[in-house]
Amino acid sequence: MKAAGRRSVRARLRDRLAASDPGLLRLTAGLRTVGAIALTLAVLASVGSGVTHLVAGAMAAMVATFAIRERQRGAQAVTLAFGLPVALVSVSLGAVLSERLVVGDVFFVVLIFCAVYGRRFGDRGTALGLIGFQVYFLALFVGASASQLPGLWAALAVAFACSALVRFAVVPVTPAGVLERLRQAFRARLAQLVSAQLVLLDAGPDEVDKALEDVREGNARLHETALMIQTRLEEGTPDESTARLVQRRVADAEIAAERLGLLLLSARSAERADTLTLHLPGAPAPAVGRLPGPDEATAVLRRDLLALRALVLRTGVAGTAVAQVRNRLLGYRDEENLPPASSAVQDVFRAVGEAARAVMGLRIALEGPQDESDDSPATARSREELDAEDAAIDAGDEAEPDESAKGLQRPTTRAAVQVAVGSTLAIVGGELLSTDRWYWAVLTCWIVFINTASTGEILVKGYRRLLGTVFGVVAGIVLAGLVGGHTLTAFALVLVLIFAMFYTAPLSYTLMSFFVTAMLGLLYTLLHTYSWEVLVLRVEETALGAACGVVAAALVLPVNTDRRTNELLVTVLERLAEVTEAAVGQLSGGPADDLLDRARELDQALGDLRAATQPLTHPVTPLRARRTTARYVVALLETCAYHARSLAATAELLPTHPSIAADPRLRGAAGRTVRNIGTIAARVADQGLTAPVETGPSIASLLGDDGTARYGRITDRVLRHLERLDEAVVGLARPLGVAVKAPDR
């Protein structure tokens, strides 16, 4: 019993860690970096290197580890091999030119331009540019001189060798291993979403807003993990058909889980719950009451949600108990097995059955064939459907490789020019503040341009870096006072702070900046250059660098936030129209299309838009109405994407499910929705256009009134998704300034 309890605790902790850090990517990044630095310090200390060489080696090991982003081990090795000579040349130039003020400054600006421009050459160009810049900065930080170069070369060589050893031997990461951990994270987050739905089932009137917010967060986190899986499928699976199968099963599980939450909310609401309610942060929950129907149905539903969560968490466990739970839940896909309840509650039970089917499909895709000896007729039928879908996926055409041109791209050139101008301003202003540590302003200017594409994004990033730096200075003062002259203690704390920096980087840029600044306080202590004035100067240089970055972004080839978001919004609308038209075309009897890839492109475009609107939705923005509008538009687009993904998933079932037959009338009925999406996209791209979106009869009424269309040729679910998509698209018109044409009478 105790052993089983310990295993249960370990399993819960593992699931919780997998859900909080999908793929353990943050943990791996932290461990790799800390391991490389610790090994470098151990080697250098064993040969009697001084503190300057220890600091240089530690910083070089950190750069050599985090700069390389390729996923294939061979490509990583090549980049690491090229990175060492780049680092040696960079530190040499930094040491030699540090005494030549004008020439050194001009070269630093040229180096910054080349490093940013190198992004156009992909991950390797980005990594080598980053290594060149950071190692030049390292030379300035440690005050390198020409006489110190042999020792610094040796420290850099040791750092790169230790980084390679940790990367390839101590903390190895393979694409297949990352994908497996991402799958575990998906299951853990799916279980967390079902737990949130359980809370929503029992939430009282005063608790429902918090419960609904937890469901929203669960949906968003599950979708985030699904996207991470999709980006790594091709490298982490043995062949194209396996990748497509896993992609399909992940998409099925995500859609089924989100639909279950929506139907549960609708069953508890006095009126139909809008899909937008699940996507708009802060939106009030609809008025809720007791679940309609007998109390026995509520108790059974609670039991079955608990069983569904257990089924998700016990994906790798076989046994009679699991088979019995699975058989019961899958039985809800048959009308005769539904418990006595209102139609809304029965819809929830149907959704539980569909979610159980999606979980079983995910298990088969990830783990292979399962024991079928305890299958009920409903479970056997679900297996047959999944097998037929798998065969259809295997028979599908392979996706064509992306052959998009990779020539000179203006965004890369623009960013390089902007950061070069901003760095020039930072050098001039930084030297006015301090002739010794002006490079902090340049570093901040450089960093605020990384992974940003508009003036608003740079402003928000600069603000976050300054905020983290201010608090980090306070922490640095405290830590420096505690450490004093204890070198080993200081280096141990540096390792802890570096791990925290990398572990929190994807979550909060402010936190990352805090840990960086606190770490630098300790490094200054080790170099015996620590003082209150130095840390205050750090804040001043950071503020100056952020300001120079914003000025350069605003005045040199500017891309304002509105322009950036409008471009991305048009892309999202175009992808939405493509997915909808392709799915409806297939449901209408047209040829099969690669709907999974189209849906993934829509999700990626929407993710880019969501990131670009952060300056508009940031809590400190003074434009409250604009923030509300941006959040509303993104939520509506997420609603549209959900219905489009659901239509695509249903369309792909068409060849294998006799209950879903093609209906040629769908193309005409949904044509209005596709035209409206195009109208809105054209209006966003050209504000001078005045064409309105169209409204009119419901999609169902456009299919005819013979009474057979709804229940014969297409399912209720297809109609619901089409109608909700049509409503959401029309809803986009008002906030985007597009006129709505009333139906002709």
Protein Blocks (a to p, Z undefined) as FASTA:
>chain_A
ZZmmmmmmmmmmmmmmmmmmghilmmmmmmmmmmmmmmmmmmmmmnopafklmmmmmmmm
mmmmmmpmcfbfklmmmmmmmmmmmmmmmmmmmmmmmmmmklmmmmmmmmmmmmmmmmmn
ojmlmmmmmmmmmmmmmmmmnopafklmmmmmmmmmmmmmmmmmmmmmmmgcdfklmmmm
mmmmmmmmmmmmmmmmmmmmmpcfklmmmmmmmmmmmmmmmmmmmmmmmmmmmmmpcbfk
lmmmmmmmmmmmmmmmmmmmmmmmmmmpmbdcdfklmmmghiacddddddedjfklmmmm
mmmmmmmmmmmmmmmpgcjklmmmmmmmmmmmpmklpccddfklmmmmmmmmmmmmmmmm
mmmmmnopadfklpcfklmmmmmmmmmmmmmmmmpccddddfbdfbdcfklmmmmmmmmm
mmmmmmmmmmmmomklmmmmmmmmmmmmgopabfklmmmmmmmmmmmmmmmmmmmmmmmm
mnmmalklmmmmmmmmmmmmmmmmmmomklmmmmmmmmmmmmmmmnopacfklmmmmmmm
mmmmmmmmmmmmmmnopacfklmmmmmmmmmmmmmmmmmmmmmmmmnopacddfklmmmm
mmmmmmmmmmmmmmmmgmklmblmlmmmmmmmmmmmmmmmmmmmmmmmmmmmmmmmmklc
cdfklmmmmmmmmmmmmmmmmmmmmmkbccdcdddddfklmnopnhpmmmmmpcfklmmm
mmmmmmmmmmmmmmnopacddddZZ
